[in-house]
Amino acid sequence: MTDSLKKYGLHIDDLAKVRLLEPEVASQTDKLREECQSFVTKIGDFHKAAEEFIKIMSNLADEVERERMRSIGIKNLLYTVTKEHEAEKQQLEALVVEKSMELERLRVQYESLKKIEMEQLETIEHLTSN
């Protein structure tokens, strides 16, 4: 009887149910469905892991960008401080040159006054001795 049903494309499975598919094909179909469900589950897990990884990398990128901007700010501040120190150094060097010139002028004036004093003392001594 099963042979006569097979002619019409009908089959009887292990549970004595009439099927359109051969039992072997039905078994393979069920196995394929289970494997597909397993694959879909694994793809879902992978998708979740990938999203979490992307989120972590995005947060890390944001932190790196903040640190980069902070380091640029510190670099600019250091550059500004360096320029200010150079300007202050130049001002102090100019002040030293100015004070050195004033010192030299005062030294020359002192020598001149000393010479005048010596001449006046000689004159006074000469006048008092005569």
Backbone torsions as a table, in degrees:
resi	resn	phi	psi	omega
1	MET	NA	-37.5	179.5
2	THR	-65.4	-31.1	177.5
3	ASP	-67.3	-36.9	-179.6
4	SER	-69.7	-31.8	177.8
5	LEU	-72.5	-33.6	-179.8
6	LYS	-63.3	-31.6	178.4
7	LYS	-60.2	-32.7	-177.4
8	TYR	-94.9	5.4	177.7
9	GLY	82.3	20.9	178.3
10	LEU	-109.6	145.0	-178.1
11	HIS	-136.9	157.3	177.7
12	ILE	-114.1	128.6	-178.4
13	ASP	-90.4	-171.5	-177.0
14	ASP	-66.3	-24.3	-179.1
15	LEU	-93.9	10.5	178.6
16	ALA	65.4	34.9	175.4
17	LYS	-103.2	146.8	179.0
18	VAL	-83.4	130.9	-178.4
19	ARG	-127.2	155.3	175.1
20	LEU	-85.4	-27.0	179.9
21	LEU	-98.4	152.1	175.3
22	GLU	-64.8	150.0	-178.8
23	PRO	-58.3	-37.8	179.5
24	GLU	-65.5	-43.8	179.1
25	VAL	-65.6	-40.8	178.6
26	ALA	-63.6	-41.0	178.5
27	SER	-63.6	-44.3	178.6
28	GLN	-65.3	-36.0	178.6
29	THR	-65.0	-44.2	177.8
30	ASP	-62.3	-43.2	179.3
31	LYS	-62.4	-43.3	178.5
32	LEU	-63.0	-41.1	179.0
33	ARG	-61.5	-44.0	179.0
34	GLU	-63.7	-42.2	178.4
35	GLU	-65.2	-38.8	178.0
36	CYS	-64.8	-41.6	177.9
37	GLN	-63.2	-40.4	177.5
38	SER	-63.3	-42.5	179.2
39	PHE	-63.5	-43.6	179.6
40	VAL	-62.7	-40.2	178.2
41	THR	-63.2	-44.4	180.0
42	LYS	-65.2	-39.5	177.2
43	ILE	-63.2	-41.2	177.5
44	GLY	-61.5	-44.1	177.6
45	ASP	-62.4	-42.2	178.4
46	PHE	-62.9	-42.2	179.7
47	HIS	-61.1	-43.7	178.3
48	LYS	-62.7	-44.4	179.8
49	ALA	-63.3	-40.4	179.7
50	ALA	-65.2	-41.2	178.9
51	GLU	-64.1	-41.9	178.5
52	GLU	-64.5	-41.2	177.8
53	PHE	-62.4	-44.0	179.0
54	ILE	-62.4	-40.8	179.2
55	LYS	-63.7	-44.4	179.4
56	ILE	-62.9	-45.0	-179.4
57	MET	-65.6	-36.1	177.8
58	SER	-64.7	-44.2	177.5
59	ASN	-62.7	-41.5	178.7
60	LEU	-64.1	-40.9	178.2
61	ALA	-62.8	-40.6	177.8
62	ASP	-62.8	-42.4	179.4
63	GLU	-65.6	-41.3	177.8
64	VAL	-62.4	-41.5	179.7
65	GLU	-64.0	-41.8	177.6
66	ARG	-61.6	-44.6	179.3
67	GLU	-65.5	-37.2	178.2
68	ARG	-62.9	-45.8	179.6
69	MET	-64.6	-38.7	178.7
70	ARG	-64.8	-41.5	-179.8
71	SER	-68.2	-34.8	175.9
72	ILE	-64.4	-42.0	177.8
73	GLY	-61.7	-43.5	178.9
74	ILE	-65.2	-40.6	178.6
75	LYS	-61.8	-44.3	178.7
76	ASN	-64.4	-39.9	178.1
77	LEU	-63.7	-43.7	178.1
78	LEU	-61.8	-41.3	177.8
79	TYR	-61.8	-44.0	-179.9
80	THR	-63.6	-44.7	179.7
81	VAL	-63.0	-41.7	178.7
82	THR	-61.0	-45.4	178.7
83	LYS	-62.4	-40.6	178.9
84	GLU	-63.7	-41.0	178.9
85	HIS	-65.1	-39.4	178.1
86	GLU	-64.0	-43.2	178.7
87	ALA	-63.4	-42.2	178.8
88	GLU	-64.8	-39.6	178.4
89	LYS	-62.0	-43.4	179.0
90	GLN	-64.1	-39.8	177.6
91	GLN	-63.0	-42.9	179.9
92	LEU	-66.7	-39.0	177.1
93	GLU	-63.8	-40.6	177.8
94	ALA	-64.5	-38.9	178.3
95	LEU	-65.1	-40.2	177.8
96	VAL	-62.4	-44.1	178.7
97	VAL	-62.2	-44.4	-179.9
98	GLU	-61.9	-45.4	-179.7
99	LYS	-67.6	-35.0	176.9
100	SER	-64.3	-41.3	178.5
101	MET	-65.2	-41.3	178.6
102	GLU	-64.8	-40.5	177.9
103	LEU	-60.8	-44.4	179.8
104	GLU	-63.7	-42.9	178.4
105	ARG	-61.2	-44.3	179.3
106	LEU	-67.3	-35.3	177.3
107	ARG	-63.6	-43.5	178.6
108	VAL	-64.3	-43.1	179.3
109	GLN	-63.1	-41.0	178.0
110	TYR	-61.6	-45.6	179.1
111	GLU	-61.5	-41.4	179.8
112	SER	-64.1	-44.8	178.7
113	LEU	-65.0	-37.4	177.6
114	LYS	-62.8	-41.8	178.8
115	LYS	-64.2	-43.0	178.4
116	ILE	-62.7	-42.1	179.3
117	GLU	-61.4	-43.3	178.8
118	MET	-61.1	-42.3	179.7
119	GLU	-64.9	-42.0	-179.9
120	GLN	-65.9	-39.0	178.3
121	LEU	-65.0	-39.8	177.5
122	GLU	-63.6	-42.5	179.7
123	THR	-62.8	-45.1	-179.9
124	ILE	-63.0	-42.5	179.3
125	GLU	-66.5	-39.5	179.6
126	HIS	-65.6	-40.9	179.3
127	LEU	-70.5	-36.8	179.7
128	THR	-75.2	-25.9	179.1
129	SER	-82.9	-21.0	178.6
130	ASN	-89.2	NA	NA
